[in-house]
Amino acid sequence: MKRLTLLLFLMIVATNSYACRCDMYASLETFMKERFEVSDFVISAKVEFVKDSLTKGDYVMSSDPTYWRQGGYNAVLKVNKVYKGEIKTDIIEITPRWSNCSQYFKTGDTYIIFGYVNNKGEFATDVCSGNFSTTNEDWLKIFRKIRKE
């Protein structure tokens, strides 16, 4: 009877959940090679500022009251280097999808970004694209290796 009650309770209070689903790869190197090949552009860029800074009191990181000032999703980037694609300006804006798959960018950090041009002609990327901070030495080492091949 307890199990039935618990099951009924869970069925009543259960809600939809949303998550980003990314493909799995045998290795980080395989993943990065594939992301490089399918991306419209690959760049090194510094986050100059974020247009959508999270609002004060946002529940996402209530344990850190400064979180809302540290970054966001609609990033304006200063392009340092273009590894793939055509970027004709040194400042670009990343247009987020506004979903659980949107990439969070920390202001002031430099990233390697694997991006695409959406159907509106805007620069975009997401968490499944393989973006990483240049402070991540392990990923940077693999990125340099695949660039030499």
DSSP file (Angstrom, degrees, kcal/mol; ACC not computed):
  #  RESIDUE AA STRUCTURE BP1 BP2  ACC     N-H-->O    O-->H-N    N-H-->O    O-->H-N    TCO  KAPPA ALPHA  PHI   PSI    X-CA   Y-CA   Z-CA
    1    1 A M     >        0   0    0      0, 0.0     4,-2.5     0, 0.0     5,-0.2   0.000 360.0 360.0 360.0 -39.2    0.0    0.0    0.0
    2    2 A K  H  >  +     0   0    0      1,-0.2     4,-2.6     2,-0.2     5,-0.2   0.902 360.0  50.4 -61.8 -40.1    2.9    2.4    0.8
    3    3 A R  H  > S+     0   0    0      2,-0.2     4,-2.8     1,-0.2    -1,-0.2   0.914 110.4  48.8 -64.8 -42.2    4.4    1.8   -2.6
    4    4 A L  H  > S+     0   0    0      2,-0.2     4,-2.6     1,-0.2    -1,-0.2   0.910 112.1  48.9 -64.0 -41.9    1.1    2.5   -4.4
    5    5 A T  H  X S+     0   0    0     -4,-2.5     4,-2.5     2,-0.2    -2,-0.2   0.921 112.7  48.0 -63.1 -44.4    0.6    5.7   -2.3
    6    6 A L  H  X S+     0   0    0     -4,-2.6     4,-2.6     2,-0.2    -2,-0.2   0.919 111.8  49.9 -62.6 -43.8    4.1    6.8   -3.2
    7    7 A L  H  X S+     0   0    0     -4,-2.8     4,-2.1     2,-0.2    -2,-0.2   0.923 112.0  47.3 -61.6 -45.2    3.6    6.0   -6.9
    8    8 A L  H  X S+     0   0    0     -4,-2.6     4,-1.8     2,-0.2    -1,-0.2   0.907 111.7  51.4 -62.6 -41.7    0.3    8.0   -6.9
    9    9 A F  H  X S+     0   0    0     -4,-2.5     4,-2.4     1,-0.2     5,-0.2   0.932 110.7  47.9 -60.5 -46.5    2.0   10.9   -5.2
   10   10 A L  H  X S+     0   0    0     -4,-2.6     4,-1.5     1,-0.2    -1,-0.2   0.868 110.2  52.2 -64.3 -36.7    4.8   11.0   -7.6
   11   11 A M  H  < S+     0   0    0     -4,-2.1    -1,-0.2    -5,-0.2    -2,-0.2   0.851 112.1  46.5 -67.4 -33.4    2.4   10.8  -10.6
   12   12 A I  H  < S+     0   0    0     -4,-1.8    -2,-0.2    -5,-0.2    -1,-0.2   0.907 121.2  34.0 -75.7 -42.9    0.5   13.8   -9.2
   13   13 A V  H  < S+     0   0    0     -4,-2.4    -2,-0.2    -5,-0.2    -1,-0.2   0.549  89.2 115.1 -93.7  -7.6    3.4   16.0   -8.4
   14   14 A A     <  -     0   0    0     -4,-1.5     2,-0.3    -5,-0.2    -4,-0.0  -0.367  44.3-174.0 -65.2 139.5    5.7   15.1  -11.2
   15   15 A T        -     0   0    0     -2,-0.1     2,-0.1     1,-0.0    -2,-0.1  -0.851  31.8 -86.6-127.8 165.7    6.4   17.8  -13.7
   16   16 A N        -     0   0    0     -2,-0.3     2,-0.3     1,-0.0    -1,-0.0  -0.441  41.1-157.8 -67.9 144.5    8.3   18.1  -17.0
   17   17 A S        -     0   0    0     -2,-0.1     2,-0.4     2,-0.0    -1,-0.0  -0.928   1.8-148.0-123.1 154.2   12.0   18.7  -16.7
   18   18 A Y        +     0   0    0     -2,-0.3     2,-0.3     2,-0.0    81,-0.0  -0.960  22.2 160.5-125.4 137.6   14.2   20.2  -19.4
   19   19 A A        -     0   0    0     -2,-0.4     2,-0.5     2,-0.0    82,-0.1  -0.975  40.7-106.1-148.7 160.2   17.8   19.4  -20.1
   20   20 A C        -     0   0    0     -2,-0.3     2,-0.6    80,-0.3    -2,-0.0  -0.769  29.9-151.1 -90.0 132.3   20.2   19.8  -22.9
   21   21 A R        -     0   0    0     -2,-0.5     2,-0.3     0, 0.0   107,-0.1  -0.914  16.1-176.7-109.7 115.4   21.1   16.6  -24.6
   22   22 A C        -     0   0    0     -2,-0.6   107,-0.0     1,-0.1   106,-0.0  -0.816  30.9-103.2-108.8 149.1   24.6   16.5  -26.2
   23   23 A D        -     0   0    0     -2,-0.3     2,-0.3   105,-0.1    -1,-0.1  -0.322  34.3-125.9 -65.9 152.2   26.0   13.6  -28.2
   24   24 A M        -     0   0    0     -2,-0.0     2,-0.3     2,-0.0    -1,-0.1  -0.771  24.2-163.7-100.9 147.5   28.6   11.4  -26.5
   25   25 A Y        -     0   0    0     -2,-0.3     3,-0.1     1,-0.1     4,-0.0  -0.911  29.8-121.5-130.7 156.6   32.0   10.7  -28.0
   26   26 A A  S    S+     0   0    0     -2,-0.3     2,-0.3     1,-0.1    -1,-0.1   0.819  94.8   2.2 -66.4 -31.4   34.7    8.1  -27.4
   27   27 A S     >  -     0   0    0      1,-0.1     4,-2.2    -3,-0.0    -1,-0.1  -0.977  69.6-112.6-151.8 161.9   37.3   10.7  -26.5
   28   28 A L  H  > S+     0   0    0     -2,-0.3     4,-2.7     1,-0.2     5,-0.2   0.868 118.1  54.9 -63.3 -37.3   37.6   14.5  -26.0
   29   29 A E  H  > S+     0   0    0      2,-0.2     4,-2.4     1,-0.2    -1,-0.2   0.921 108.2  47.5 -63.5 -44.4   39.9   14.6  -29.0
   30   30 A T  H  > S+     0   0    0      2,-0.2     4,-2.2     1,-0.2    -2,-0.2   0.921 113.2  49.7 -61.0 -44.7   37.3   12.9  -31.2
   31   31 A F  H  X S+     0   0    0     -4,-2.2     4,-2.6     1,-0.2    -2,-0.2   0.933 111.8  47.0 -58.5 -48.9   34.6   15.3  -29.9
   32   32 A M  H  X S+     0   0    0     -4,-2.7     4,-2.3     1,-0.2    -1,-0.2   0.885 110.9  51.5 -66.5 -39.3   36.8   18.3  -30.6
   33   33 A K  H  X S+     0   0    0     -4,-2.4     4,-2.2     2,-0.2    -1,-0.2   0.931 112.3  46.8 -60.8 -45.4   37.7   17.2  -34.1
   34   34 A E  H  X S+     0   0    0     -4,-2.2     4,-2.2     1,-0.2    -2,-0.2   0.915 112.0  49.5 -64.1 -43.7   34.0   16.7  -35.0
   35   35 A R  H  X S+     0   0    0     -4,-2.6     4,-1.4     1,-0.2    -1,-0.2   0.890 110.3  51.6 -63.9 -38.5   33.0   20.0  -33.5
   36   36 A F  H  < S+     0   0    0     -4,-2.3    -1,-0.2    -5,-0.2    -2,-0.2   0.928 111.1  48.2 -62.2 -44.7   35.7   21.8  -35.5
   37   37 A E  H  < S+     0   0    0     -4,-2.2    -2,-0.2     1,-0.2    -1,-0.2   0.893 116.6  40.2 -64.7 -41.8   34.6   20.1  -38.7
   38   38 A V  H  < S+     0   0    0     -4,-2.2    -1,-0.2    -5,-0.1    -2,-0.2   0.621  93.0 100.9 -88.0 -12.5   30.9   20.9  -38.4
   39   39 A S     <  -     0   0    0     -4,-1.4    77,-0.2    -5,-0.2     3,-0.1  -0.451  64.9-145.1 -74.6 144.2   31.2   24.4  -37.0
   40   40 A D  S    S+     0   0    0     75,-1.8     2,-0.3     1,-0.3    76,-0.2   0.829  87.0   9.1 -72.6 -33.4   30.7   27.4  -39.3
   41   41 A F  E     -A  115   0A   0     74,-1.7    74,-3.0    44,-0.1     2,-0.4  -0.997  58.0-163.9-147.3 150.5   33.4   29.3  -37.3
   42   42 A V  E     +AB 114  84A   0     42,-1.8    41,-3.0    -2,-0.3    42,-1.7  -0.990  27.7 162.7-133.9 124.5   35.9   28.6  -34.6
   43   43 A I  E     -AB 113  82A   0     70,-2.1    70,-3.0    -2,-0.4     2,-0.5  -0.913  40.8-129.8-138.5 161.2   37.5   31.6  -32.8
   44   44 A S  E     +AB 112  81A   0     37,-2.6    36,-3.1    -2,-0.3    37,-1.7  -0.979  45.6 163.9-106.0 127.7   39.4   32.7  -29.8
   45   45 A A  E     -AB 111  79A   0     66,-2.5    66,-2.9    -2,-0.5     2,-0.4  -1.000  34.8-133.3-150.8 147.6   37.5   35.6  -28.2
   46   46 A K  E     -AB 110  78A   0     32,-2.4    32,-2.8    -2,-0.3     2,-0.9  -0.829  28.6-120.0-100.6 137.2   37.3   37.6  -25.0
   47   47 A V  E     + B   0  77A   0     62,-2.9    61,-2.6    -2,-0.4    30,-0.2  -0.669  30.7 179.8 -77.6 108.3   34.0   38.4  -23.4
   48   48 A E  E     -     0   0A   0     28,-2.2     2,-0.3    -2,-0.9    -1,-0.2   0.930  63.7 -32.4 -75.0 -48.6   33.9   42.2  -23.4
   49   49 A F  E     - B   0  76A   0     27,-1.3    27,-2.9    58,-0.1     2,-0.4  -0.971  54.8-120.7-163.0 169.4   30.4   42.4  -21.8
   50   50 A V  E >   - B   0  75A   0     -2,-0.3     3,-0.8    25,-0.2    25,-0.2  -0.980   8.6-155.9-122.9 129.2   27.1   40.6  -21.6
   51   51 A K  T 3  S+     0   0    0     23,-2.6    24,-0.1    -2,-0.4    -1,-0.1   0.774  91.4  47.8 -74.1 -26.3   23.9   42.3  -22.7
   52   52 A D  T 3  S-     0   0    0     22,-0.3    -1,-0.2     3,-0.0     3,-0.1   0.002  75.1-179.8-107.4  28.7   21.6   40.1  -20.6
   53   53 A S    <   -     0   0    0     -3,-0.8    19,-0.2    21,-0.1    16,-0.1   0.083  42.7 -97.8 -35.4 133.1   23.3   40.1  -17.2
   54   54 A L        -     0   0    0     17,-1.1     2,-0.1    13,-0.2    -1,-0.1  -0.225  44.9-105.8 -57.0 144.8   21.3   37.9  -14.9
   55   55 A T    >   -     0   0    0      1,-0.1     3,-1.9    -3,-0.1    -1,-0.1  -0.432  37.8 -93.6 -77.9 148.0   19.0   39.9  -12.7
   56   56 A K  T 3  S+     0   0    0      1,-0.3    -1,-0.1    -2,-0.1     3,-0.1  -0.329 113.6  26.6 -58.5 134.1   19.7   40.4   -9.0
   57   57 A G  T 3  S+     0   0    0      1,-0.3    -1,-0.3     8,-0.2     5,-0.1   0.474  80.5 160.8  89.6   2.4   17.9   37.8   -7.0
   58   58 A D    X   -     0   0    0     -3,-1.9     3,-0.7     1,-0.2    -1,-0.3  -0.342  41.5-136.5 -57.4 134.5   17.9   35.3   -9.8
   59   59 A Y  G >  S+     0   0    0      1,-0.2     3,-1.1     2,-0.1     4,-0.2   0.656  87.6  87.2 -70.0 -15.1   17.3   31.9   -8.2
   60   60 A V  G 3  S+     0   0    0      1,-0.3    -1,-0.2     2,-0.1     3,-0.1   0.892 111.1   7.6 -54.8 -45.7   20.0   30.2  -10.4
   61   61 A M  G X  S+     0   0    0     -3,-0.7     3,-2.0     1,-0.1     6,-0.3  -0.404  73.8 152.2-134.9  57.9   22.8   31.0   -8.0
   62   62 A S  T <  S+     0   0    0     -3,-1.1    -1,-0.1     1,-0.3    -2,-0.1   0.725  71.1  66.6 -64.2 -19.2   21.2   32.4   -4.9
   63   63 A S  T 3  S+     0   0    0      1,-0.2    -1,-0.3    -4,-0.2    -4,-0.0   0.686 102.1  50.5 -74.4 -15.9   24.1   31.2   -2.9
   64   64 A D    X   -     0   0    0     -3,-2.0     3,-1.8     1,-0.1     4,-0.3  -0.887  68.6-168.7-123.2  98.7   26.4   33.7   -4.7
   65   65 A P  T 3  S+     0   0    0      0, 0.0     3,-0.2     0, 0.0    -8,-0.2   0.645  87.1  54.9 -65.0 -13.6   24.9   37.2   -4.6
   66   66 A T  T >> S+     0   0    0      1,-0.2     3,-1.9     2,-0.1     4,-0.5   0.525  79.3  95.7 -93.9  -5.3   27.4   38.4   -7.2
   67   67 A Y  H X> S+     0   0    0     -3,-1.8     3,-1.6    -6,-0.3     4,-0.6   0.865  75.7  60.9 -52.8 -42.0   26.6   35.8   -9.8
   68   68 A W  H 34 S+     0   0    0     -4,-0.3    -1,-0.3     1,-0.3   -14,-0.2   0.694 106.2  47.5 -64.0 -18.1   24.2   38.0  -11.6
   69   69 A R  H <4 S+     0   0    0     -3,-1.9    -1,-0.3     1,-0.1    -2,-0.2   0.510  97.5  73.2 -96.8  -6.0   27.0   40.5  -12.3
   70   70 A Q  H << S-     0   0    0     -3,-1.6    37,-2.3    -4,-0.5     2,-0.3   0.698 106.5 -52.8 -87.5 -20.0   29.5   37.9  -13.6
   71   71 A G  E  <  -E  106   0B   0     -4,-0.6   -17,-1.1    35,-0.3     2,-0.3  -0.973  45.9-166.3 174.8-162.9   28.2   37.0  -16.9
   72   72 A G  E     -E  105   0B   0     33,-2.2    33,-3.6    -2,-0.3     3,-0.1  -0.938  40.2 -80.0 175.1-154.7   25.3   35.8  -19.1
   73   73 A Y  S    S+     0   0    0     -2,-0.3     2,-1.4    31,-0.2    30,-0.2   0.727 102.2  69.6-113.4 -31.3   24.3   34.4  -22.4
   74   74 A N  S    S-     0   0    0     21,-0.1   -23,-2.6    31,-0.1   -22,-0.3  -0.621  76.3-177.3 -94.4  76.7   24.1   37.3  -24.9
   75   75 A A  E     -B   50   0A   0     -2,-1.4    19,-3.1   -25,-0.2     2,-0.6  -0.507  27.5-149.7 -87.8 142.2   27.8   37.9  -25.0
   76   76 A V  E     -BC  49  93A   0    -27,-2.9   -28,-2.2    17,-0.2   -27,-1.3  -0.955  28.6-163.7-105.4 122.4   29.7   40.6  -27.0
   77   77 A L  E     -BC  47  92A   0     15,-3.4    15,-2.2    -2,-0.6     2,-0.7  -0.830  24.2-141.9-116.6 143.5   33.1   39.2  -27.9
   78   78 A K  E     -BC  46  91A   0    -32,-2.8   -32,-2.4    -2,-0.3     2,-0.4  -0.923  31.7-133.6 -98.5 115.4   36.4   40.7  -29.0
   79   79 A V  E     +B   45   0A   0     11,-2.9   -34,-0.3    -2,-0.7     3,-0.1  -0.564  28.6 175.8 -75.8 122.1   37.8   38.3  -31.6
   80   80 A N  E     -     0   0A   0    -36,-3.1     2,-0.3    -2,-0.4   -35,-0.2   0.831  68.3  -0.2 -90.4 -40.4   41.4   37.5  -31.0
   81   81 A K  E     -B   44   0A   0    -37,-1.7   -37,-2.6     9,-0.0     2,-0.6  -0.990  57.7-142.3-154.5 141.0   41.9   34.9  -33.7
   82   82 A V  E     +B   43   0A   0     -2,-0.3   -39,-0.2   -39,-0.2     3,-0.1  -0.936  19.4 172.4-106.5 119.3   39.9   33.1  -36.3
   83   83 A Y  E    S+     0   0A   0    -41,-3.0     2,-0.3    -2,-0.6   -40,-0.2   0.721  72.5   7.8 -94.3 -27.4   40.7   29.4  -36.8
   84   84 A K  E    S+B   42   0A   0    -42,-1.7   -42,-1.8     0, 0.0    -1,-0.3  -0.987 105.9  19.9-154.4 144.2   37.8   28.6  -39.2
   85   85 A G  S    S-     0   0    0     -2,-0.3     2,-0.6   -44,-0.2   -44,-0.1  -0.250  85.3 -64.4  93.4-179.6   35.2   30.6  -41.0
   86   86 A E        +     0   0    0    -46,-0.2     2,-0.5    -2,-0.1    -1,-0.1  -0.935  44.9 170.0-115.2 111.5   34.8   34.2  -42.0
   87   87 A I        -     0   0    0     -2,-0.6    -5,-0.1     1,-0.1     5,-0.0  -0.974   8.7-174.6-118.2 113.3   34.6   36.8  -39.3
   88   88 A K        +     0   0    0     -2,-0.5     2,-0.3     3,-0.0    -1,-0.1   0.412  64.1  50.0 -94.0   2.4   34.9   40.3  -40.9
   89   89 A T  S    S-     0   0    0      1,-0.0   -10,-0.1     0, 0.0     3,-0.0  -0.947  72.7-132.8-136.7 156.9   34.9   42.3  -37.7
   90   90 A D  S    S+     0   0    0     -2,-0.3   -11,-2.9     1,-0.1     2,-0.5   0.546  94.5  58.7 -89.8  -5.0   36.8   42.1  -34.5
   91   91 A I  E     +C   78   0A   0    -13,-0.2     2,-0.3   -46,-0.0   -13,-0.2  -0.988  66.0 168.4-122.8 124.6   33.7   42.5  -32.3
   92   92 A I  E     -C   77   0A   0    -15,-2.2   -15,-3.4    -2,-0.5     2,-0.4  -0.911  25.8-135.6-130.2 161.5   30.8   40.0  -32.6
   93   93 A E  E     -C   76   0A   0     -2,-0.3     2,-0.6   -17,-0.2    30,-0.5  -0.960  13.0-140.5-117.2 132.8   27.7   39.2  -30.6
   94   94 A I  B     -f  123   0C   0    -19,-3.1    30,-0.2    -2,-0.4   -19,-0.2  -0.828  14.1-149.0 -91.6 122.4   26.6   35.7  -29.7
   95   95 A T        -     0   0    0     28,-3.3    30,-0.4    -2,-0.6   -21,-0.1  -0.826  17.1-142.2 -92.0 116.6   22.8   35.4  -30.0
   96   96 A P        -     0   0    0      0, 0.0    30,-0.1     0, 0.0   -22,-0.1  -0.338  13.2-135.3 -77.1 159.7   21.6   32.8  -27.5
   97   97 A R        -     0   0    0     28,-0.3     3,-0.1     2,-0.1    29,-0.1   0.541  37.2-130.7 -84.8  -9.4   18.8   30.3  -28.1
   98   98 A W        +     0   0    0      1,-0.2     2,-0.3     2,-0.0    -3,-0.0   0.950  69.2 109.0  54.3  53.5   17.4   31.1  -24.6
   99   99 A S  S >  S-     0   0    0    -81,-0.0     3,-1.6   -79,-0.0    -1,-0.2  -0.804  92.2 -84.7-139.4-178.5   17.1   27.5  -23.7
  100  100 A N  T 3  S+     0   0    0      1,-0.3   -80,-0.3    -2,-0.3    -2,-0.0   0.662 126.3  61.0 -65.7 -13.8   18.9   25.1  -21.3
  101  101 A C  T 3  S+     0   0    0    -82,-0.1    26,-2.9     2,-0.1    27,-0.3   0.488  76.0 119.6 -91.3  -3.6   21.4   24.6  -24.1
  102  102 A S    <   -     0   0    0     -3,-1.6     2,-0.4    24,-0.2    24,-0.2  -0.347  68.4-116.6 -64.6 142.0   22.5   28.3  -24.2
  103  103 A Q        -     0   0    0     22,-0.5     2,-0.4   -30,-0.2    -1,-0.1  -0.656  20.6-140.2 -82.5 129.4   26.2   28.9  -23.4
  104  104 A Y        -     0   0    0     -2,-0.4     2,-0.4   -30,-0.1   -31,-0.2  -0.772  18.0-161.8 -88.0 132.2   27.0   30.9  -20.3
  105  105 A F  E     -E   72   0B   0    -33,-3.6   -33,-2.2    -2,-0.4     2,-0.5  -0.955  10.7-141.1-118.0 133.9   29.8   33.3  -20.7
  106  106 A K  E >   -E   71   0B   0     -2,-0.4     3,-2.0   -35,-0.2   -59,-0.3  -0.828  30.8-111.1 -94.7 125.6   31.8   34.9  -17.9
  107  107 A T  T 3  S+     0   0    0    -37,-2.3   -59,-0.2    -2,-0.5     3,-0.1  -0.272 100.5  18.1 -56.6 132.4   32.7   38.6  -18.5
  108  108 A G  T 3  S+     0   0    0    -61,-2.6    -1,-0.3     1,-0.3     2,-0.1   0.162  97.1 118.7  92.5 -18.0   36.4   39.1  -19.0
  109  109 A D    <   -     0   0    0     -3,-2.0   -62,-2.9   -63,-0.1     2,-0.4  -0.461  58.3-134.4 -81.3 155.0   37.2   35.4  -19.8
  110  110 A T  E     -A   46   0A   0    -64,-0.3    24,-2.7    -2,-0.1    25,-0.4  -0.919  27.0-174.4-109.7 136.1   38.6   34.3  -23.1
  111  111 A Y  E     -AD  45 133A   0    -66,-2.9   -66,-2.5    -2,-0.4     2,-0.6  -0.884  32.2-129.1-127.4 154.5   37.1   31.2  -24.8
  112  112 A I  E     -AD  44 132A   0     20,-2.9    20,-1.9    -2,-0.3     2,-0.5  -0.951  40.4-160.7 -94.5 122.9   37.7   29.0  -27.8
  113  113 A I  E     -A   43   0A   0    -70,-3.0   -70,-2.1    -2,-0.6     2,-0.7  -0.933  20.7-163.1-118.9 126.4   34.2   29.1  -29.4
  114  114 A F  E     +A   42   0A   0     -2,-0.5    12,-0.4   -72,-0.2   -72,-0.2  -0.920  36.4 165.9-101.9 107.7   32.9   26.6  -31.9
  115  115 A G  E     -A   41   0A   0    -74,-3.0   -75,-1.8    -2,-0.7   -74,-1.7  -0.621  29.6-150.0-125.2 178.4   29.9   28.4  -33.4
  116  116 A Y  E     -G  124   0C   0      8,-2.6     8,-2.7   -76,-0.2     2,-0.6  -0.934  25.5-114.8-141.0 163.3   27.4   28.5  -36.2
  117  117 A V  E     -G  123   0C   0     -2,-0.3     6,-0.2     6,-0.2     8,-0.0  -0.916  37.6-140.4-101.6 121.0   25.4   31.1  -38.1
  118  118 A N    >   -     0   0    0      4,-2.7     3,-2.3    -2,-0.6    -1,-0.0  -0.090  33.1 -87.7 -76.3 179.8   21.7   30.7  -37.4
  119  119 A N  T 3  S+     0   0    0      1,-0.3    -1,-0.1     2,-0.1    -2,-0.0   0.591 128.4  55.8 -67.8  -8.8   18.9   31.0  -40.0
  120  120 A K  T 3  S-     0   0    0      2,-0.1    -1,-0.3     0, 0.0     3,-0.1   0.367 120.5-107.0 -98.6   2.3   18.8   34.8  -39.3
  121  121 A G  S <  S+     0   0    0     -3,-2.3     2,-0.2     1,-0.3    -2,-0.1   0.635  75.7 137.6  82.6  14.3   22.5   35.2  -40.1
  122  122 A E        -     0   0    0      1,-0.0    -4,-2.7   -27,-0.0     2,-0.3  -0.646  60.3-109.4 -94.3 150.3   23.4   35.7  -36.4
  123  123 A F  E     +fG  94 117C   0    -30,-0.5   -28,-3.3    -2,-0.2     2,-0.3  -0.617  50.0 166.5 -75.5 134.2   26.4   34.2  -34.7
  124  124 A A  E     + G   0 116C   0     -8,-2.7    -8,-2.6    -2,-0.3     2,-0.3  -0.946  17.2 168.2-145.9 163.9   25.4   31.5  -32.2
  125  125 A T        -     0   0    0    -30,-0.4   -22,-0.5    -2,-0.3   -28,-0.3  -0.939  11.9-158.5-161.4 174.5   26.7   28.6  -30.1
  126  126 A D    >   -     0   0    0    -12,-0.4     3,-1.7    -2,-0.3     5,-0.5  -0.935  40.8 -87.5-154.6 177.4   25.5   26.4  -27.3
  127  127 A V  G >  S+     0   0    0    -26,-2.9     3,-0.5    -2,-0.3   -25,-0.1   0.719 121.9  56.4 -67.3 -20.2   26.8   24.1  -24.5
  128  128 A C  G 3  S+     0   0    0    -27,-0.3    -1,-0.3     1,-0.2  -105,-0.1   0.520  86.5  82.7 -86.2  -4.4   27.0   21.1  -26.9
  129  129 A S  G <  S-     0   0    0     -3,-1.7    -1,-0.2   -15,-0.1    -2,-0.2   0.691 104.3-111.7 -76.2 -19.1   29.3   22.9  -29.3
  130  130 A G    <   +     0   0    0     -3,-0.5    -3,-0.1    -4,-0.3    -2,-0.1   0.604  54.7 164.3 100.0  12.8   32.5   22.3  -27.4
  131  131 A N        +     0   0    0     -5,-0.5     2,-0.3   -17,-0.2    -1,-0.2  -0.284  10.2 175.1 -61.8 147.2   33.3   25.8  -26.2
  132  132 A F  E     -D  112   0A   0    -20,-1.9   -20,-2.9     7,-0.0     2,-0.2  -0.996  34.2-102.3-154.2 155.1   35.9   26.1  -23.5
  133  133 A S  E >   -D  111   0A   0     -2,-0.3     3,-2.0   -22,-0.2   -22,-0.3  -0.508  29.6-127.3 -74.1 142.6   37.8   28.7  -21.5
  134  134 A T  T 3  S+     0   0    0    -24,-2.7   -23,-0.1     1,-0.3    -1,-0.1   0.564 106.9  71.6 -70.4  -5.4   41.4   29.2  -22.5
  135  135 A T  T 3  S+     0   0    0    -25,-0.4     2,-1.4     1,-0.1    -1,-0.3   0.585  73.2  94.0 -81.1 -10.0   42.4   28.6  -18.9
  136  136 A N    <>  -     0   0    0     -3,-2.0     4,-2.4     1,-0.2     5,-0.2  -0.669  58.5-175.4 -83.8  91.0   41.4   25.0  -19.3
  137  137 A E  H  > S+     0   0    0     -2,-1.4     4,-2.3     1,-0.2    -1,-0.2   0.834  76.5  55.6 -60.1 -37.8   44.9   23.7  -20.2
  138  138 A D  H  > S+     0   0    0      2,-0.2     4,-1.6     1,-0.2    -1,-0.2   0.937 112.9  40.8 -62.8 -46.8   43.8   20.1  -20.9
  139  139 A W  H  > S+     0   0    0      1,-0.2     4,-2.6     2,-0.2    -2,-0.2   0.885 113.7  54.0 -68.7 -38.4   41.3   21.2  -23.5
  140  140 A L  H  X S+     0   0    0     -4,-2.4     4,-2.4     1,-0.2    -2,-0.2   0.881 106.1  53.2 -63.4 -38.4   43.7   23.8  -25.0
  141  141 A K  H  X S+     0   0    0     -4,-2.3     4,-1.8     2,-0.2    -1,-0.2   0.911 111.3  45.3 -62.8 -44.1   46.4   21.1  -25.4
  142  142 A I  H  X S+     0   0    0     -4,-1.6     4,-2.5     2,-0.2     5,-0.2   0.898 111.0  53.8 -67.3 -40.2   44.0   18.9  -27.4
  143  143 A F  H  X S+     0   0    0     -4,-2.6     4,-1.7     1,-0.2    -2,-0.2   0.924 109.0  48.4 -60.3 -44.6   42.8   21.9  -29.4
  144  144 A R  H  X S+     0   0    0     -4,-2.4     4,-1.1     1,-0.2    -1,-0.2   0.883 110.5  53.0 -62.1 -38.2   46.4   22.7  -30.4
  145  145 A K  H >X S+     0   0    0     -4,-1.8     4,-0.9     1,-0.2     3,-0.6   0.928 109.5  46.0 -64.8 -46.1   47.0   19.1  -31.3
  146  146 A I  H 3< S+     0   0    0     -4,-2.5    -1,-0.2     1,-0.2    -2,-0.2   0.799 107.3  59.5 -70.3 -25.3   44.0   18.9  -33.7
  147  147 A R  H 3< S+     0   0    0     -4,-1.7    -1,-0.2    -5,-0.2    -2,-0.2   0.791 103.9  51.7 -69.9 -27.1   45.0   22.2  -35.2
  148  148 A K  H <<        0   0    0     -4,-1.1    -1,-0.2    -3,-0.6    -2,-0.2   0.725 360.0 360.0 -80.7 -22.4   48.4   20.7  -36.2
  149  149 A E     <        0   0    0     -4,-0.9    -1,-0.2    -3,-0.2    -2,-0.1   0.488 360.0 360.0 -73.9 360.0   46.8   17.7  -37.9
